[in-house]
Amino acid sequence: MGKVISEAALRNALKRLPEAEGTTWLDAHLSDHMSRLLDAPRTATTPT
């Protein structure tokens, strides 16, 4: 991660992004990050 921004700054930036471009970006972003999480090894935990 190169830079941390506030939630307000992110919301303002996303409001200026055209919906089609934003949807394309979000789909790619979620797909990339979720696939990494789903491919990661899992550890079994049991409640104590």
URWO-V845466 format. One line per field, one symbol per residue. ss: DSSP state (H for helix, E for strand, L for the rest). phi: phi as a letter, one per 40 degrees, with the letter a starting at -180 (. if undefined). psi: psi as a letter, one per 20 degrees, with the letter a starting at -180 (. if undefined). Layout:
ss=???
phi=???
psi=???
//
This chain:
ss=LLLLLLHHHHHHHHHHLLHHHHHHHHHHHHHHHHHHHHHLLLLLLLLL
phi=.cabbcccccdccccccddcccccccdccccccccccccccbbcbbcb
psi=phqprrhgggggghhipqgghggggggggggghhhgghiqqqppqpq.
//
